[in-house]
Amino acid sequence: MTETIPLFDAEIASDYKYTATELRDIVKNRNKSKFTETFQSQEQVGHSLHTTALAGISQNTVQRRIQLFGRNLVAPPPSKPFWWLLLQPLKDLTMMILLVSAIISIILTTTVADPAELEWIDGVAILFAVVIVTLVTACNDYSKEKQFRKLNAVKDDKKVKVIRQSQQCEISIHDVVVGDIILLITGDQIPADGLLLTGSEIRVDESGMTGESNEIKKTPTGDCFMIGSSLITSGSGRMVITGVGENSIYGDILLTLQEEDTQTPLQEKLDILAKLIGYIGMGSAGLTFLTLAIKFFTSHDSEFLTVPKNYIVFVDYLILAITIIVVAVPEGLPLAVTISLAYSMKQMIVDQCLVRKLEACETMGGVSNICSDKTGTLTLNQMRVVRAKFGKQELSKGDEDFGKTVQKTISQEALNAYCLASSINSTAVIQKETHAKMKSKETTEKLVVVGNKTEGALILLTQEMGVNYQNIRDALVKNEDAEGAVAYKVDFSSERKRMTYVIKNDDLASKSSLNFGQTNLTALTKGAPDMLFPLVKNYISENGSIQQFTDEVKQSYIETMKVYAHAALRTFVLAYRTLDSSFDFSLPQNVTEEEYKIQQDKLNNKIESDLTLICLVGIEDPLRDGVKDAVARCHGAGITVRMVTGDNRDTAVAISKNANILPSDYVDSEDSKFVIEGPKFRELTDAQVDQLLPTLVCMARSSPKDKYRLVTRLRSKREIVAATGDGSNDAPQLKAADVGLAMGIAGTEVAKEASDIIIMDDNFCSIVRAVEWGRTVMSNVRKFVQFQLSVNVVALVIAFLGAAVLDESPLSSIQLLYVNLIMDSLGSLALATEFPASNVLEADPVSRSASLLAPGMIRNVLLVSTYQIIVMLLFLFPTPGNAITFVPQSIIDGVEYGLPGYLELAQIYRYTAIYNFFIFVQIFNEFNSRRINNELNIFAGLKKSPMFLIVIVFTIVVQVMIMLVPGMRDIFGVFTCGKHAMKQCVQSDVTGISLATWAISLGCAACIFIIHFIGRKFIKLDLEFKVSEKKILKDLQNDEKRRIKAEIKEQEKEQKLKAKNQE
């Protein structure tokens, strides 16, 4: 909870000069002239907040800043109180009618009927059942909201790079305070409101905050106002924070705008099914009530019908009809999918998958294609330089550190050039992490790369050479601000595959023995070999001299590059060029965006020409453990894994073979149908790409646009596609895919915002676990639907037949309500929280157009329902010819002698046996419902489903109590000698019904296992129904409608944002 900020406080003024409100209004007003008039400059604001671009704030002032300016948190909307949740189930029409009917029943049975007959118990029992159902529903809703709040808290947390006490570090976005200096690079999300201090070519997407779709250019001297939660689309720089939490524009908007809940496709399907079942239930209830009414009027004479109190029975008829509706209407279906989604999302976090959009959780279950990056996803992203070529000298990692090998071998000129280029042309840093040893007080230190891991590998080699990269960086910014020593920057892009820093030599001349001549500018460039080799003019030879980069030398480097690539190494080139101090870096200002981009590209190309090659390096990035098996499991699950990487062809093929994406004996060729390079892919028409899709599994030298095109072509062929991405340029493909998977470690905030699921450990194995959980959501919901239908069919048929033949239902209203509780609330809790089955990836993906009802489910429901109805009818209508004559002989004798009350006693006894059988057969059938197809082992994986076992044990205990505990017997209307006292009744009041009847009830209920086994063993059915083209087309249209609806909502949100900002 954000602390209250005092607006006028002398202590604040003495500490930091400005109040939280004054600082908040800086970015809120975004008026440059007014800002300059009031605050003079960004540096002055920083000075008043005791912070600088180089040093940042002091760690010991953080708590004071929180006290004065607040935390970077916005309190979520207050959760709904429990009493409010209690009232929601009572708003349901059927529950309201049931409640009113129960009250009327109590009034009539206590005022008109004979009190000695205790008929009021039924009304009280129904009231009690309504209270229990209401409590259970409210508890489920409360638990669900609590879970989703926890998940959202995890989802909203992000890491931010800040400068504190002159050290770069990563902190949670919630720990950012006013005065913090934030390091921004392409793809970052701005953590809070602030002012740009330094930066180059920064462009910001503020559409999420202002509703404006155009990217806004930010400069320290121009528009320097940075709005929290906006996204950096290009450039890099530093900013100072001026407003956090509720004292920021984003926080202010959050307090006024709330997202509306939207249904997932599975929830929409369930709603349709629930309405259909509800209509059938209402029809059955109406028919039952009508049948009972007709029999009432036709079975009594006119004298009986003239007595008003005899019509009390109509209240019972009405309660029964409403109860049938309550049982039939499957309110547990939406509850099941909600529980399953919430439980799956929670477990997916344990498996390193953070679900940002509910729909993605279920969509993952139908994924048929995974388009995966290589670095960090299939590989560890723990990069080390293990091979290098300096001049004509090739070096490989041996037993000692590779850095020591390089240091001993290469010339001083080459070493200095490498250290300079790797240290300056980089945003990565190396930090020490301390780890405690197990069962010991000793600790170990480990070097960890923060930032780009490829850059980290290059500066780690510098460290191994005995050169401190940080000293070189410090020399660069000596006596200047953080960006002042950098004359120009060309940020890395996936299309150009290179980046450049142009620096002022000054103090750096002493750091290198390179001959800069009369120039005082040096361009340091690094990137992909195939992109840089054509730009190289010279190279540093093995003796340190500058030699011409002839075609012969170039070819030798290309051959070396191929050797590295075949060894699955990532290849990189470092180069430099000197520039004259008169070099013109200026760009036209008053031109269109398109013209500006053209001129900028020309300038970048001019800088990155006539380069001098420093070296070629081979970077090892080992394959992740388990990736080979995970890819093999995907193949077995009917999922095609396609690797899309920016690496060259040879490296891509080598990694694909190691990861099981390509066969280990695959031999590559230029006309291969399995591998293609980005440039060639771009030349193909859509028709040609479509022909290639069935076999294409590896794309090398690809750009984000190639990834986007591959995803869209796959979707056009009705494939369900999951695509990974980590860069800002990957956002279009992440949005285009059915499920966008952003990398949690290497991914930019732009990529994460565009994604549906964040893979927190960047591991392909986690993606496969997400598929397992996605399939499990659908499977668990189907299990519950199967269980619910089998109960519904039996309850409706028995209630109607009982009414038609016996003038009453064998199952009373309170018993049916209890069944409803087991079936809906407890059943959904048991079946919707199942873990993924071991064979969940042994079947093909489920189509998005697939029916909720699989062939195996219908078979199971028909078999189980038919068996239950037959047994209950035999219980209900015993004849001398059938074996189920379990009513005690003493009661049978009383019936045969015509003794008063014995016929009713025999009927109650049979009803009790039917009820006991009906409950236990549902309990046993929950085990059967754990499998929906042809699987025979229904007990597999029970140890992983504790909630299922808890529900089963709880239900059994409660049922035994209902049958044995005297008070509960009366409430549920089961047989007891205490209530139905007769001299001839020889039954013990300990067991109620006889032990023989217990045995028959349980034995017949247990036979449901045999029925299921026979059905699955001998009636083999397809796993899914065939989906018609018409159905597929309709679903595609629905998807398009859903997309348009989402776009309209987004437009409405933007309009609200614009209106809010205008205020």
N, C-alpha and C positions, 0 to 999 in steps of 0.2 A: 504494500500500500504506500503510495507516495505521501511524504510528509507535507503538512501545510506550510506554505512559503509565506512568511511575513513580507508584506509589500514595502513597508517603510520601517527600516530598522537601522539605527545609528551604527550598530555593530557591523552590519553588512557594508555600509558605506565606508567604514574605517578599514574593513578587511579587503573588500574588492571593489569599492567605489560605486558599482552599479547594482541595482536590485534585479531580482529574477524577472520582474515584469519589464523593466527597461531592456534587459538583454533579450527577452522573448520577442519584443516588438521590433528588434533590429531586422530579423528575417521575416517576421510577419508582415511588416510594411514594405520591405524590399525597395526602399527609395534611396538611391545612391546619393543624391544631393543632400537630402535630409540627414543621412547617415554621416556624411563627411562633415556637415555642419555641427552635428551633435558629438560625434565620436572621433572625428578627424581621420582615423585610418584603422585598418585591421590590427596593425601592430600596437596601436594605442589601446585598443580593446584587450589584446593579449597582455599588454603591460599591466593594465588595471586588474587583470585576473591572475597576475603573477605567473605567466607562462610565456615561453618563446618557442619558435618553430624548431629549434635545435634541441632544447633541453626538456620541453614539456613541463608538466607540473611535478611537484614533489609528492611522493607517495603518502607522506604523513599529513597532507592536507585534504585527502580524499573524503574522510568522514565529515570534516568541516564543510566542504563543498556540498555534500549530500544534505547536511543539515540546513544549509542556506538556500540551495537551488533545487533540491529534490533529486530523486533517483530517475534513471532512464527507464521508467516503467509506467504504464498506464493501467490503473486498476480495471480489471474486467468488469462487465456488468454484474451486479449482484446476483448470486444464484437464487433460484426460486425457493422460497421457504417450504419446509416439509408440509405444512398445513395446506399450502396452495396445491402441491402435488397430490395430497389426499383428496382434494375436491374434484380433480380432473376426471377420474374414473366415474364419479357420480353424475357427471354431465352427460354420460352416455344414455341415450333414450331408453334402451332395454333395461339398463341397471336402475334407472329412475322408476320405470313401471314396476319392476320387480320389487323395489323398495316400498313403493306405495301399496302394492298388492299384499306384501308381507304384513305391513302395518294394519291394513283392512282385515286380513285374516286373523291377526291377534285380537283385534277389537271384537270381531264377530264370534270367535271361538271362546272368548272370555265372558261375553255378555249374553249370547244366544244359546250356544252349545252347552252340553253338560260338562262342567269343570272336572268332574271325576275322570272323564275320558282323556284328559290331558292333550286335547287336539291343538291347544295353543303352542305346543312345543314345536310344531312344524314351522309356524310363523317366526318364532324366536330363532330357530335354527337357520332359517333363510336370512334373517337379519345378521346373524353371526357370520354366515358365509359371505354376505356382501361386504361386511367389515374386513374379513380376512382377505378377500380378493382385492379390495381397495388398498389395504395395507401392503400386500405383496406388490401390486402394480406401482404404488408410490415409492416403495423401497427400490424397485427395479429402475424407475425413472431417476431417482436420486443418485443411485450408483452409476447409472449411465452418464449423467451430466458430470458427475465427479470425475469419471474416467476421461471423458473428452476434455475437461478442463486441464487435467494433468498432461494429456497428449498435446494440447495446444501450447502449454507452457514450454514443453520440450521443443516443439516445432518453431516457436518464436525466438528461441535463443540462438545467437550467432556469435562468431568470433570476429573481433575487430583488432587491427594493428594500431597501436598507439605509441607515442614517445613519452616516457616518464623517467625523470632523472637522467636524461640523455641516453637512455637505453630503449631500444625497440622491443616491444613485448606484445603478446596477444591476450586480450581480456574478453569477457562476455560483453555483449552489447548492452546488457542491463547494468554493467559496472562502469559504463562511460559517464563521466561527470563534466560539469561546466569547467572550461579551461583546458580540457584534454586536447592534445595535438593528435589528429587522426591522419594516418598514411593511407592515401587513396590510390588505387590502380584500376585499370579497366575491369569492369565486372563487379566492382564492390557496391554494396548498398551503403548509402550515407546513414550513419547510426543515429544522428540527431541533428538539430538545426545548428548552423554555424557559418563561419566566414572562411573563404578560400584565402590562404596565405601565399602559397606558391603553387605553380602548376604549369603544365604545357598541354595545349590542345585538349583541354578537358571539355567533354560534352556530357550533358546530364539528361536523363529521361525523367521528367517530372510529371508525366501523365497520371501516375497513380495518386499524386497529391493535388495537382492543379487542374487536371482534365485536359491540358494542352498536349497534343500528340507530337509536336515537333521537339527534336532534341535541342536543348538550350546550351549555348556556348558560355563557359565560365572562365573568367580571367581575374587575376588579383586587382587589376586596375579598372575593370569594367563591372559586369554583373558578377559579384563575388559572393552572392547570397546562396548558401547551400541548404536545401530543404531536406530534413530527415526523411528516411525511407525511400528517397529517390535513388536512381541507379546510375552509376558511372558507365557510360557506353564506350568512352574512349578517353585516353590520356591518363595522367597521374599527377599527384600533388599532395599538399598538406593543408589541413583546415583546422581551425580552432572552434571548439564547441561553445555555443552561447545559450542554447536552450535544450533541456532534456525533459522526457516524460510529458506530463500534462502542461508544461511550459514550452511546448514545441507545437508546430503546426500539425504534425502527425498525431500527437496526443490530443490536441483540440478536436481534430476530425473524428478520432476514434470514440470520443465521448458523445458524439452526436449521430454517428452512423453505425448501424448494427447490421451485420449480414443476415439475410434470411436463410432458413434451412431449405435445402433443395433435396429432392429425392434422387436416389441412384436408380439406374435401369432395373436392377434386381428388385428394389423396393416398389417400383411401378408395376412390375410383373406380379409381385405378391399382392398388391392392392387389387388388381384385376381378379386374381384367383380368390382372394378373401371375399370380394363382393359376390362372386359366383356362388361360393359355398354358403355365404350368408343368405342369398336369395333362396337357395334350396332349403336351408334351415327354416326360414320364415314360412315357406310353403308347407313344409312338413309340420311345423308348429300349428299353422292354421288348420290343416287337415286333421290333426290330432284333436284340437279343440272342437272342431265341427263334429267329428265322429263321437266324442264324448257327450256333446250336447244332444245330438240326435238320439243316442242310446239312452240318455237320461229321460228324455220326453217319451220315448217309445216303450220304456220298460217300467213306467210307473202309471198308476191310474189317476184319474182326474182329482180324486180326493187328496192324494198325496201331493199333487202339483199345486193345490190351493194353499198349502201351508208354507208361509214365507221362509221359515228357518231352514226348510229342506233345500233352499237354493244356495245355502252356504257353500255347497260343494262346487258351485261355479267359480268361487274364488280359487279353490284348489285347481280347477281346470285351467283357469287363467294363469296361475302361477306356474303350472306345469308347461303350458304353451310358451310362456316367456322364458322359462328355464331352458327349454329346448332351443330357443333362439340364442340365448346366451351361450349354450354349449356349441351350437352350430357356427355362430359367428366367430371366425378364427382370429380373435384379437392377438393371439400369440404369434401369428405370422410376422407382422411388422416387428414385434418384440424379438422374435428369433433372429431376424436379419440385423437388427440393431445390436443385439448382444453379440452375435457372431462377428460383426464388423468391429465393434469396440474391443472384443477379446483378441481378435486377430491383429488389430492395430497395435495393441499393447504387446503382444508376443513378437510382432515384427520389429518393434523397437529393440527387444532383446536380441533379435537376429540382425540388428544394424540397419533396419529399414524404417525410415520415418515417413509415414503416409501424410501427405499434405491435403489430399482430396479423397473423400470417402469412396467415390466411384472407382478410383484407381485400384483400391484394394480388391474389389471383385473382378475388375477388368483383367488384372494380372492372371487370373485363373484361365482366361481364354486366349492368352498370348500364344501366337503361332510362330512369331519371328522376334528375335532379339538382335538388334543392331548395336554392337558393343564397341566402345573404344578399346584401345590396347593398354596404354600407359595407366597404371594404377588400378585398372579394373581387372584385366587378365594378368597383369604383372604387379609386383609389390610396390612399385614407385619408390623403391629404395635404391637410388641410382649411384653408381660409382664408375669413375673412369678407369677402365682396365686395359685399354690399348690406345696408342697414339702414334701419329706420324709427324715428326718435326723435320722439315727439309726432306731428305731422302732416307731418313733414319726411322725405322719402325721399332716401337717398344711395346712389350707385353708385360702384364702383371705376373710377378713371380712370387716367391715366398715372402719377401719383404714388402713394405708399403710401396705402392706404385709411385707415389710422389718422390720417395727417396731414389727410386730407379731413374725417374725422369731427371731429377736434380743432378745426379751424378753424370748423366749422359749428354744432355743437350747443352748448347752454348749459353752463356750468360745473357746474350741479347735475346735469344728466344725465350729463356726463362722469364726475364723481366717483362717482355711483351705479353707473354701468356698471363702472368700474374696481374698485370695492369688491365688487360682486356676482361679477364674473368671476374675481377673484383669490382670494376667500375660499371661495366655494362651488365648490371644485374640488380634485381630487387630482393634476392634471397638473403637471409642471414642465418648464421649458425649459432645455436644456443646450447648450453650445457644443461642436461637434465640429470637430477640425482635420483637414484633408485635404491631403496633399501633391500638388502639381501634377505632371503627367507631364513627365519629362525636365527637371525644374527643382527647385531647392532651396526655392522659394517654397511657402508654404502658404496655404490659404484656410480661413476659419471659417464654419460653417454652424449655424444654430439648429435643434435637433432636439427634438421633443416626446417626453417620456417619460411614458407613461400614456395616458389617454383622449384621442383625437385631436380630438374635438369640443370638449372643454374646452380643449385646446391651442390651437385656432383662436381661442377667445374671449380667452385671455390673450396670445396673439400680437398681437391687435388692441390690447390694453392697452399692450403694449410699443411698438407702432408709434405710439401716442399720446404717447409720451415718459414714460410712467408705469411704474415698476419694480414689478411685481406682488409680487416677493419682499419689498420694503420694507413693503407693506401686510400681508403675512402675518407678517412679523417683529413688526410693531406689535401684531398680534393676540395673539401668544404672549409678549409682553414681560413679564418678571417672573412668568411662569406656566409650567406644564409645557405640553407640546405640545397636549394636548386640553383643558386647563383653561379656556381662553377660549371654548370652544364649549359652550354650555349644553345644546344638543340637536341631534341630526342625524336627518334622514330620508334614508336611502340610496336611490339610484336603483333602480328596478325596472322591468322591461319592461312590466308591467301598468299601473303608474301613470304611467310615462314622465315622471317629474320627480324632483327631489331638492332638499333644503332643509338649510341650516345656520342654526341660531339662535345668534347671537354676542352677547357682552357688549360694549357700545359703548365704555366707558371711553376708552382711548387712541385708539380709532378715530374718536371724535367730531371730533378735529382733522384727520382725513384726509378728511372730507366736509363740505360746506356744507349737507347736508340737515338739516332741522329735526327732531330726534328728540323734542323736547318734554321731558317729565319722564321718559320711558321710558329704560331702559338696556339694552334687548334689541332686536335686529333680526333678523328672519327673512329670509334671502336664498334665493330660489327660482328655479330655472330648469327648463325642460322643453319639451315639445311644445306648439305653439300651441293645437291643438284641445283639449288637456287643461287648459291654463292660462287661456285666454280666459274660460271660464265662472266662474273664481274671481277675476277682476280686478274691482276696484271703482273705482279711480282710475288715472290715468296722469300721467307727467311731461310737461308740454307743451313745445313748442319753446323757450319763454322761461324754462323752469325751474320754473314754478308747477305745483301739483298740481291737476288737473282731473278731473271725473267721467268715467268710462269709459261713455259713453252707448251706446245701441244703434247710433247712427249712426257713432260713432267705432269701435266694435267691428266693424261691417260693413266700414269702410274698411280696417281691419287684416286682416280675412279676405280681402278682395279683393287686398291687397298680398301676403299669404301665397300665394294662388293664382298670382299673377304669378311669384313666386320659384319656386314648385314647378314651374310649366310650363317654367321655365328650368333645371330639374333641380338646383335648389338645395335644400339641407337647411335647414329653418326651425326657429328656436329663439327662445324668449321668456325674457327676464330680468325678474324682478319682486322686490319686497320688501314687507314690512310691519313696523311697529313693534309691540312687545309691552310690556305693563306688567311691571315687575319682580316683581309678585305672580302672574304667570302660572304656573299649576300644571302642571308637566311630569311629575308622578309617575304611575306605573302600578301597578296592583295586583300583588302578589307571590305570594300564596298562592292562586292560581287555576289552572284548567286552561290548557293551551297554547291551546286554541281561544278561551277567554274572554279570555286575555291579548292574542291577536291582534286580537280585536274591539275591545278598549279602545284598543289601540295605533293601529288604523286611525282610530278616532274622534278621538284626540288629533292625529294627523297631519293629518286633514282640517280640524280646528279651527285649527291653525297656518297651514295653506295656504289661508286664506280671506281675503276682503277685501284682496286684494293690490293693490299699486300697480305698474303696468307701467312698466318702464324703457325697453325697446325690443324690437323684433322684428328678428332678423338672418337674412340668407340666407348660408349657408355653401356654398362651392363644393368639391366633391370630384370631380375629373376622372375620367372613365372610363379604366381601364387600357389601355395599348397592347396590341393583340392580342385583346382580349376579343370584339370583334365577329366576328372571324374564328374564334375558338375556339367561340363559340356556333353559328356557321354550320356548323362541322365537326361539332358535336354533332348538329345537325339532320340532316346527311347520314349520320350514324352511327346514326340511329334513336333518338336520345336526346332526351327532352323536358327542356328547361331551364326551371325555374320559379323566379322571383324572389320571395322571401318577405322583406318588410322592414317595419320599424316606421314608416317615413316615410309621409306622407300620400299620398293617391291620385294627385294631380297629379304629385308628384315621382317616385313609383314608375312611373307610366306614361311620363314623360319619359325616365327612365333605361332602362326596358325597351325603348323604341323606339331609343334610341341604341345599345343593346347587341345589337340584332337579336333580342331575345326576343319583342317585338311587331313587326309590320310597320311600316315607317317611315310609311306612309300611314294607320295605324290611327287611328280617331276614337273617343274614349272616350264611353261613355254609362252611365247608372246600371244598366241591365239587361244590360250586356255579359257575355258568356260567357267572356271572356278575363281579365277583371280583377274582383277582389272585395276588399272591405274586411273586416278582421277581425271587427268587430261583426256584420255581415251574415252572415259565414261561420259564426259561432257559432249563429245562429238556424236554420241549415239542419239537416235530419235527415241521417243517414248515407246514406240512399237518394238524397236530393237532392244531396249532395256527390258521390256516385259518378257521378251523371249529368253533373255539371259537370267531372269530372276530365279527360276527353279534350281539353277546350279551355282549361281554366284554366292560365295561365302566369304570372300576376302577382297577388300578394296584398299589399295595403297595410294600414297600421295594424294589423299582426298582433302577436300576443303569442306567447311560447314555446308556450303550450298550443295555439294555432292551428297552429303548425308541427308539433307532435307529432301532432295529429289528421290533418293532411294526409298526413304520412308513413305513419301507420298505415292510413289509408284506401287509399293507393296500394299498400301491401304486401298488403292484403286482396284486391286485384285482381290479385295475383301479379306485380306489378311489382317489379323490383330497384331499390332506392332508395338513392342517396347523398344525405346531408343535411349542410349546413355549420352551424356554430355557434361562437359565441365566448363567450357569457355562461354563468354558472352555471345559469341557468334553461333553457339549451339542452340540458343533460345528458340529460333524458328522450328528446328527439327524436334525439339522437346515438346513444343506446343502442337506440332503436326501429328506426332505419334499418338497412339491410343493411350499409352502410358509413357510419360517422360520421366526418365531416371537421372537425376542430377547427382554428381559426386559430392559427398559431404566434406571431404578433406581438400581435394584439388579444385572443387567447383567454385565458380564465382557466384556472387549473390544474384546476378542477372539470370544465370542458369538455374539456380535454385528457385527463384521466383516463377520461372517458366515451367517448372517440373511438377509432376504429380506425386512422386515419391523421391525422397533423398536417401541415397545409399551412403550411410554415415561412415562406413569403413572403406568405401570405394572398391569393394570386393565383388567379383562376379559371382562367387558362391552365395553371397547375400541376395543377389538378384534371383538366383534359382530358389532360394528359400521364400522370397516374395511370391514367386509363381506357385510354390506349394501352398502357401497360406491363401493366395487368391483362389486356387482350386478348392481349398478346404472351406472357404466361405460358402461357395455354391453347394458343395457337398453337404455341409452341415444344415443349410437351409432346406435342402431336399430331404435330408433325414427327418427333419421335424415335420415337413409337409406330409411325408409318408406316414409318420406316426399319428399325426392329427387326423388325416383322412380315415385311417383304419378305425379310430375311436368314433369319429363323427358318424360314419356309415352305420356302425352297430348301434350307437345310442339312438339315432333317429328311427331305425327300423324297429328296434325292440320297443321304444316308446309308443310308436304308432300301432304295432301289432297288439301290444298289451291293452291299449285304449280300445282297439276295435273288438277284441275278444273278451277281455276281462273287465272292461269299463274303467281301467286305471293302468297307469304305467308301473311295471315291476320295479323300476328305478324311481325313487321319490325325487322331489325337487332338490332337497338338500344333498342327496347322493349325487345327482347330476351336477350340481354346482361344485361339489368336491372333485368330481371327475374333471370338470372344466379347469379347476385349479391345477390338478396334476398334469393335465394335457397341455395347458397354455403356459402358465408361468414356470412351473418346475420342469416340464418337458422341454421348453425352449432353453432353459438354463442348462439342462443336462446335455442336450444334443447339439446346441449351438456353440459349445465351448470345447469341442473335440479337437485334439491335435491332428496335424496332417497324418494320414495313414501312410504306412511304409510303401504302399503301391500307388500313391497318389500321382506319381509321374510315369506310370506304366501305360496310361491311356492317352489318346490324342486330345488336344485342347477342345473344350466345349465351345461351340459356335455361339456368337452373340445372339443369334436368332433361335437358339435351342430352346425347347419348351422346358418349363420348370418340372414337368412330369416326364420322367424317363420311363421306357418300357418296363424295366425291372421294378420300378416303384408301383406301377399299376398292377403288375402281377402279384407283388407282395401284398398290396392293399386288398385285392380281391380274395386271395387265399386266406389271409388272416381274418378278414371281415366275415367271409362265408363260414369259416370254422367257428368263430365266436357266436354267430347267430344260431347255427345248428345246435351247439352245446347249450346255449341259453334257452332255446326253445324246448330242448329235452328236459332241462331243469324245470321249465315253466309248465310244461304239459306232460307229466309222467304218465306212462301207461304200464300195465302189467308186462308188456312185451319188452320195454326198454330197461336198461340196467340201473338207471338213475332214479331209483325209488329210495332215496336216502332219508326221507322223513321218518323220525322215530316211530316204532311200532305202536307205542302208547297213543301217539297223536292219530295215527292211521286208524286204530281201533275206535277212538272217539269219533272220528269222522264217519266210520262205517255204522256205528250204533246211533248216529244222529244226535250226539250230545251237543248242546248249544256252545258255540264259540270255537269248536274244534276245527271246523272248516277254515275259519279265519286264521286260526293258529297255524294250520298246515301251510296256508298261503304265505303268511309272514315268514315262516321257516324257509320255504322255497325262495322267496324274494331275497332273504338274507344270504342264502347260498349263491344265488345268482349275482348279487352285489359283490360278494367276496371273490367269486370267480372273475368277475368283470374287472375289478381293481387289480388283482394279481396278474391277470393276463396282459393288462396294459404295462405293468411293471416289467414282466418278462419280455413283452414286445418291444420295449425300449432298447433291449439288447439287440433284437433282430433289426431294429430301425437304424442301428449303427452302420449297416451295410445296405446299399440301395441297388446293387447290380447282382452279379453272379458269385460274389465271394461267399465262401462257406464258413470261414472262421470269423464268427461275430464277436469273439472275445479278444481278438488281437488288439494290442495297444491300450488295454484298459488301464495299465499302470500310469500312462501319460494323461489320463483323463480323470483327475481326482474329483472334479465337480460332478461328473456323471455318477461316480460311485457314491458321493455324498448324497445326491438327490435320491438315488435308489435306496440306500439305507434309510434315509429319512422317511421316504414314502412307505416303506415296509413297516417301520416302527409305528408310524401314525395309524396305518391300517390295522395293525394288530391291536393297538390301543382302542380303536373304534369298535373292534369286535369283542374286546374283553373288558374294558373299563365300563362299569355300570352307567355313569353319567353320560359318557360319550355314546353308549349304545342307544340311550333314549333320544339323544339329539339326532342321531342318524337313522333312527327307526329300525334298528336291527333286532333280531330275535333275542329275547332274554326271559328266563323263567321268572325273574323278579317282576317284570312288567306284565307278562302273560301268565300269571300264576294260576295253576290248576292242580288239583290233587293228583291227577294221573300223570302230570309232567314229571318225568323221572330224570330229566337232563340236569346236569350240574351247572350251577350259575357261574362257575369258574370259566368254562369254555363257551358258554352260550350255545352255539350249535355244537353237535357232537364231534368227537375226534374223527369219526368216519367221514362226516361231512367236510371237515377241514381237509382231510386227505383227498377226497374226491375233488373239491374245489381247486386245491393246489395242483393235483395231478393233471386235471383237465387243462389248467392254465399253463402248466409246464409243457404240455404237448404242443404248444405253439412253436417251440424250438424244432420239433420234428416236422411240423407242417412247413416251416420256412426252409428247412434243409431239403426236404423233398422237392419243393418248388424250385429252389435254386439249382439243385442237382440235375433235375430231369426236364425242367422247362427253361432252356437257355434262350435268352433274348438279347437283341442288340443293345448296346450301351445307350444309344440315343435314337430318337425318331429322326427320320430323314426330313430335312427342312425344305419346303417348296421354294421355288424362285420367287413366288408372290410374297411369301412371308419374309424372305430376305430383303426384297425391295421395300416392303412396308417398314421393316426395322431400320433400313438405311434412311428412309424418309423421316422416321421418328428421331434418328440420330441427328439429322440435319435440323429438324425442328428444335431439338434440345440445344443444338449449337447456336441457332439464331436467337433462341430465348435467352441464352447466356450472354450473347453479344448485346441484346437489348438491355439486359440488367446492367451490363458493364457501362453502356451509354448513359443509362439513368443515373448510375453512380457518378460518372464523370460530370453530368449536369449538376448533381447535388454538390459536388466538389467545387465546381465553378461558382455556383451560387454562394457556397460557404466562403470562398475566397473573396468574392465581391463584397460580402458583408464586412 
